[in-house]
Amino acid sequence: MESGADGMLPVLTIGGYLGAGKTTLVNHLLRHANGRKLAVLVNEFGALAIDEDLIEAEDEALISIAGGCICCSFGNDLIGALNDLSQMEPRPDYVIIESSGVAIPGAIVSTLSLLEGLRSDGIVVLADAETIRTAVQDDYIGDTITRQLSDAEIVVLNKLDLVQPGDQAVLEAWFAQQAPQAALVPSRFGQVAPEALLGVVERPGAGQEGDHADRMFESMVLRPDQPVDAAQLARDLATGGFGVVRAKGHVTGLDGAPWLIQTVGKRHEAGPVATSFEPGVVCLGLAGALQRDQIAGLLGETV
Protein backbone atom coordinates (compact mmCIF):
# COMPACT_ATOMS: atom_id res chain seq x y z
CA MET A 1 0.00 0.00 0.00
CA GLU A 2 1.37 3.44 -0.92
CA SER A 3 2.41 5.55 2.03
CA GLY A 4 -0.29 8.00 3.05
CA ALA A 5 -2.71 6.94 0.29
CA ASP A 6 -5.45 6.42 2.89
CA GLY A 7 -4.59 9.55 4.86
CA MET A 8 -3.17 7.46 7.70
CA LEU A 9 0.41 7.71 8.94
CA PRO A 10 2.00 4.25 8.44
CA VAL A 11 4.02 2.79 11.31
CA LEU A 12 6.54 0.00 10.69
CA THR A 13 7.57 -1.96 13.78
CA ILE A 14 11.01 -3.58 13.75
CA GLY A 15 11.63 -6.33 16.29
CA GLY A 16 14.06 -9.16 16.83
CA TYR A 17 16.14 -10.60 19.61
CA LEU A 18 19.21 -8.92 21.06
CA GLY A 19 22.02 -8.52 18.56
CA ALA A 20 20.02 -9.51 15.48
CA GLY A 21 20.99 -6.26 13.74
CA LYS A 22 18.04 -3.90 14.22
CA THR A 23 20.17 -0.79 14.68
CA THR A 24 22.25 -1.59 11.60
CA LEU A 25 19.07 -2.00 9.57
CA VAL A 26 17.63 1.29 10.83
CA ASN A 27 20.81 3.15 9.88
CA HIS A 28 20.68 1.55 6.43
CA LEU A 29 17.05 2.67 5.97
CA LEU A 30 17.94 6.23 6.99
CA ARG A 31 20.92 6.24 4.65
CA HIS A 32 18.77 5.07 1.73
CA ALA A 33 15.53 6.93 2.46
CA ASN A 34 15.55 8.21 -1.15
CA GLY A 35 13.47 11.29 -0.44
CA ARG A 36 11.18 9.69 2.13
CA LYS A 37 10.89 11.52 5.44
CA LEU A 38 11.36 8.76 8.02
CA ALA A 39 10.78 9.21 11.73
CA VAL A 40 12.51 6.61 13.90
CA LEU A 41 11.26 6.04 17.46
CA VAL A 42 13.52 4.40 20.01
CA ASN A 43 13.08 3.86 23.72
CA GLU A 44 16.25 5.80 24.45
CA PHE A 45 19.04 7.23 22.34
CA GLY A 46 21.64 5.23 24.21
CA ALA A 47 20.18 2.07 22.72
CA LEU A 48 20.51 3.29 19.12
CA ALA A 49 23.81 4.36 17.60
CA ILE A 50 22.86 6.57 14.65
CA ASP A 51 25.72 6.75 12.15
CA GLU A 52 27.57 9.99 12.84
CA ASP A 53 27.63 11.20 9.24
CA LEU A 54 23.81 11.10 9.11
CA ILE A 55 23.32 13.49 12.04
CA GLU A 56 22.70 17.16 11.26
CA ALA A 57 21.66 18.34 14.73
CA GLU A 58 20.56 16.86 18.02
CA ASP A 59 19.06 17.81 21.37
CA GLU A 60 17.64 15.90 24.32
CA ALA A 61 14.52 14.71 22.54
CA LEU A 62 15.27 14.63 18.83
CA ILE A 63 18.06 13.94 16.36
CA SER A 64 17.75 15.57 12.93
CA ILE A 65 18.97 13.29 10.17
CA ALA A 66 20.16 14.22 6.71
CA GLY A 67 17.40 14.24 4.11
CA GLY A 68 14.64 15.41 6.43
CA CYS A 69 14.48 12.28 8.62
CA ILE A 70 14.41 12.41 12.42
CA CYS A 71 15.04 10.11 15.36
CA CYS A 72 12.99 10.60 18.53
CA SER A 73 13.28 9.08 21.99
CA PHE A 74 9.94 8.10 23.53
CA GLY A 75 11.07 6.85 26.93
CA ASN A 76 8.00 5.25 28.49
CA ASP A 77 5.50 7.31 26.48
CA LEU A 78 5.20 5.65 23.10
CA ILE A 79 1.60 6.79 22.60
CA GLY A 80 2.54 10.39 23.32
CA ALA A 81 5.44 10.28 20.87
CA LEU A 82 3.25 8.75 18.15
CA ASN A 83 0.62 11.45 18.72
CA ASP A 84 3.26 14.15 18.42
CA LEU A 85 4.55 12.71 15.15
CA SER A 86 1.07 12.43 13.67
CA GLN A 87 0.52 16.17 14.31
CA MET A 88 3.95 17.27 13.06
CA GLU A 89 4.11 19.63 10.08
CA PRO A 90 5.33 18.54 7.66
CA ARG A 91 4.32 15.07 8.72
CA PRO A 92 6.79 12.21 8.16
CA ASP A 93 6.06 9.72 5.42
CA TYR A 94 6.70 6.73 7.67
CA VAL A 95 7.28 6.07 11.35
CA ILE A 96 9.67 3.26 12.24
CA ILE A 97 9.63 1.88 15.79
CA GLU A 98 12.75 0.00 16.79
CA SER A 99 11.57 -2.19 19.65
CA SER A 100 13.82 -3.54 22.36
CA GLY A 101 15.40 -6.93 21.78
CA VAL A 102 13.14 -8.59 24.33
CA ALA A 103 9.88 -6.90 23.30
CA ILE A 104 6.96 -8.65 21.63
CA PRO A 105 6.28 -6.50 18.55
CA GLY A 106 2.62 -7.50 18.31
CA ALA A 107 2.00 -5.88 21.69
CA ILE A 108 3.45 -2.63 20.37
CA VAL A 109 1.32 -2.73 17.24
CA SER A 110 -1.82 -3.27 19.31
CA THR A 111 -1.36 0.22 20.79
CA LEU A 112 -1.87 1.76 17.35
CA SER A 113 -5.56 0.89 17.55
CA LEU A 114 -5.82 3.44 20.38
CA LEU A 115 -4.67 6.31 18.17
CA GLU A 116 -6.42 8.15 15.38
CA GLY A 117 -4.65 8.76 12.11
CA LEU A 118 -2.13 5.94 12.51
CA ARG A 119 -2.02 2.42 11.08
CA SER A 120 0.41 -0.45 11.15
CA ASP A 121 2.57 -0.78 8.05
CA GLY A 122 3.70 -4.21 9.14
CA ILE A 123 5.94 -6.04 11.59
CA VAL A 124 9.52 -6.81 10.58
CA VAL A 125 11.48 -9.24 12.75
CA LEU A 126 15.22 -9.66 12.31
CA ALA A 127 16.80 -13.05 12.89
CA ASP A 128 20.49 -13.81 13.39
CA ALA A 129 21.20 -16.49 10.78
CA GLU A 130 24.09 -17.91 12.80
CA THR A 131 22.29 -18.37 16.13
CA ILE A 132 18.52 -18.37 15.55
CA ARG A 133 17.90 -22.14 15.49
CA THR A 134 19.89 -22.70 18.68
CA ALA A 135 18.32 -19.68 20.40
CA VAL A 136 14.76 -20.86 19.70
CA GLN A 137 15.50 -24.07 21.64
CA ASP A 138 16.93 -22.22 24.66
CA ASP A 139 14.84 -22.78 27.80
CA TYR A 140 15.04 -19.13 28.82
CA ILE A 141 14.83 -17.08 25.65
CA GLY A 142 13.27 -19.51 23.17
CA ASP A 143 9.70 -18.53 24.00
CA THR A 144 10.44 -14.83 23.47
CA ILE A 145 12.00 -15.47 20.07
CA THR A 146 9.19 -17.81 19.02
CA ARG A 147 6.60 -15.16 19.95
CA GLN A 148 8.50 -12.52 18.02
CA LEU A 149 8.59 -14.73 14.94
CA SER A 150 4.91 -15.56 15.28
CA ASP A 151 4.15 -11.82 15.02
CA ALA A 152 6.36 -11.26 11.97
CA GLU A 153 4.89 -10.30 8.63
CA ILE A 154 8.40 -9.98 7.20
CA VAL A 155 11.43 -11.85 8.56
CA VAL A 156 14.83 -10.39 7.69
CA LEU A 157 17.27 -13.28 7.81
CA ASN A 158 20.33 -11.25 8.70
CA LYS A 159 24.05 -12.01 9.12
CA LEU A 160 24.12 -14.56 6.32
CA ASP A 161 27.79 -13.70 5.98
CA LEU A 162 28.34 -15.71 9.19
CA VAL A 163 26.95 -19.01 7.86
CA GLN A 164 28.15 -21.42 5.22
CA PRO A 165 26.66 -20.79 1.76
CA GLY A 166 24.88 -24.12 1.75
CA ASP A 167 23.16 -23.36 5.05
CA GLN A 168 20.96 -20.61 3.62
CA ALA A 169 18.62 -23.07 1.91
CA VAL A 170 18.36 -25.06 5.16
CA LEU A 171 17.51 -21.88 7.08
CA GLU A 172 14.90 -20.85 4.55
CA ALA A 173 13.21 -24.24 4.84
CA TRP A 174 13.31 -23.95 8.65
CA PHE A 175 11.66 -20.51 8.55
CA ALA A 176 8.97 -21.85 6.22
CA GLN A 177 7.96 -24.06 9.16
CA GLN A 178 8.70 -21.60 11.97
CA ALA A 179 7.07 -18.48 10.48
CA PRO A 180 4.94 -19.64 7.53
CA GLN A 181 2.91 -16.42 7.60
CA ALA A 182 5.94 -14.20 6.93
CA ALA A 183 7.82 -13.19 3.82
CA LEU A 184 11.53 -13.99 4.14
CA VAL A 185 14.12 -11.40 3.13
CA PRO A 186 17.80 -12.51 3.14
CA SER A 187 20.33 -9.94 4.34
CA ARG A 188 23.97 -9.31 5.12
CA PHE A 189 24.93 -6.42 7.43
CA GLY A 190 21.31 -5.23 7.62
CA GLN A 191 21.39 -4.09 4.00
CA VAL A 192 17.76 -4.29 2.92
CA ALA A 193 16.26 -1.86 0.42
CA PRO A 194 13.50 0.29 1.95
CA GLU A 195 11.26 -0.79 -0.94
CA ALA A 196 11.39 -4.33 0.45
CA LEU A 197 9.97 -3.27 3.83
CA LEU A 198 7.97 -0.04 3.57
CA GLY A 199 4.43 -0.30 2.29
CA VAL A 200 4.72 -3.89 1.11
CA VAL A 201 2.49 -5.71 3.65
CA GLU A 202 -0.89 -5.73 1.97
CA ARG A 203 -3.06 -6.25 5.06
CA PRO A 204 -1.00 -5.58 8.19
CA GLY A 205 -2.35 -7.16 11.35
CA ALA A 206 -3.54 -5.28 14.40
CA GLY A 207 -1.05 -6.91 16.74
CA GLN A 208 -1.95 -8.73 19.92
CA GLU A 209 -2.25 -7.87 23.55
CA GLY A 210 0.64 -9.05 25.63
CA ASP A 211 3.48 -8.02 27.86
CA HIS A 212 7.04 -7.38 26.84
CA ALA A 213 9.42 -10.10 27.88
CA ASP A 214 11.57 -7.59 29.75
CA ARG A 215 10.69 -9.18 33.09
CA MET A 216 12.82 -12.16 32.04
CA PHE A 217 15.91 -9.96 32.03
CA GLU A 218 17.84 -7.64 34.29
CA SER A 219 20.49 -5.09 33.51
CA MET A 220 23.28 -3.10 35.07
CA VAL A 221 25.40 -0.21 33.86
CA LEU A 222 29.17 -0.03 34.13
CA ARG A 223 30.39 3.57 34.33
CA PRO A 224 34.19 3.54 34.21
CA ASP A 225 35.69 6.86 35.35
CA GLN A 226 39.16 5.98 34.09
CA PRO A 227 40.52 4.84 30.71
CA VAL A 228 40.19 1.09 30.17
CA ASP A 229 41.38 -1.56 27.75
CA ALA A 230 38.18 -1.58 25.70
CA ALA A 231 38.98 -4.71 23.71
CA GLN A 232 39.78 -6.67 26.87
CA LEU A 233 36.63 -5.45 28.61
CA ALA A 234 34.50 -6.52 25.64
CA ARG A 235 36.18 -9.92 25.61
CA ASP A 236 35.69 -10.41 29.36
CA LEU A 237 32.01 -9.45 29.24
CA ALA A 238 31.36 -11.87 26.38
CA THR A 239 33.43 -14.85 27.48
CA GLY A 240 33.88 -14.47 31.24
CA GLY A 241 30.81 -16.50 32.23
CA PHE A 242 29.14 -13.58 34.02
CA GLY A 243 25.66 -14.17 32.59
CA VAL A 244 25.88 -11.28 30.10
CA VAL A 245 23.85 -11.98 26.95
CA ARG A 246 24.23 -8.48 25.48
CA ALA A 247 26.41 -5.49 26.29
CA LYS A 248 26.68 -2.17 24.52
CA GLY A 249 28.13 1.22 25.36
CA HIS A 250 31.06 3.58 25.32
CA VAL A 251 34.26 3.83 27.34
CA THR A 252 37.40 5.90 27.22
CA GLY A 253 40.16 3.73 25.79
CA LEU A 254 43.75 3.59 26.93
CA ASP A 255 44.55 5.94 24.05
CA GLY A 256 42.24 8.58 25.53
CA ALA A 257 39.75 8.25 22.67
CA PRO A 258 36.10 7.14 22.96
CA TRP A 259 35.52 3.47 22.11
CA LEU A 260 32.31 1.60 21.36
CA ILE A 261 31.91 -1.83 22.96
CA GLN A 262 29.36 -4.38 21.74
CA THR A 263 28.83 -8.02 22.71
CA VAL A 264 26.22 -10.58 21.67
CA GLY A 265 26.56 -13.93 23.38
CA LYS A 266 30.24 -14.80 23.05
CA ARG A 267 30.78 -12.52 20.07
CA HIS A 268 32.45 -9.23 20.94
CA GLU A 269 33.93 -6.20 19.27
CA ALA A 270 35.43 -2.88 20.31
CA GLY A 271 36.67 0.03 18.27
CA PRO A 272 37.33 3.76 18.47
CA VAL A 273 34.61 6.20 17.42
CA ALA A 274 34.89 9.81 16.35
CA THR A 275 32.30 11.34 18.66
CA SER A 276 32.67 11.57 22.44
CA PHE A 277 30.00 9.96 24.61
CA GLU A 278 29.45 9.79 28.34
CA PRO A 279 31.12 6.54 29.44
CA GLY A 280 28.67 3.77 30.22
CA VAL A 281 28.15 0.14 29.19
CA VAL A 282 24.73 -1.46 29.60
CA CYS A 283 24.97 -5.18 30.43
CA LEU A 284 21.85 -7.32 29.99
CA GLY A 285 21.37 -10.84 31.32
CA LEU A 286 18.67 -13.29 32.29
CA ALA A 287 16.98 -12.43 35.58
CA GLY A 288 18.95 -13.92 38.45
CA ALA A 289 21.89 -14.92 36.25
CA LEU A 290 23.74 -11.62 35.98
CA GLN A 291 26.81 -11.79 38.21
CA ARG A 292 26.90 -8.16 39.22
CA ASP A 293 29.80 -8.30 41.65
CA GLN A 294 32.09 -10.03 39.19
CA ILE A 295 31.11 -7.67 36.37
CA ALA A 296 31.75 -4.62 38.52
CA GLY A 297 35.03 -6.20 39.56
CA LEU A 298 36.24 -5.99 35.97
CA LEU A 299 36.67 -2.27 36.65
CA GLY A 300 37.75 -2.66 40.24
CA GLU A 301 34.32 -1.58 41.45
CA THR A 302 31.85 -3.07 43.91
CA VAL A 303 28.07 -3.30 43.71
Disulfide bonds with the S-S distance in Angstrom:
none
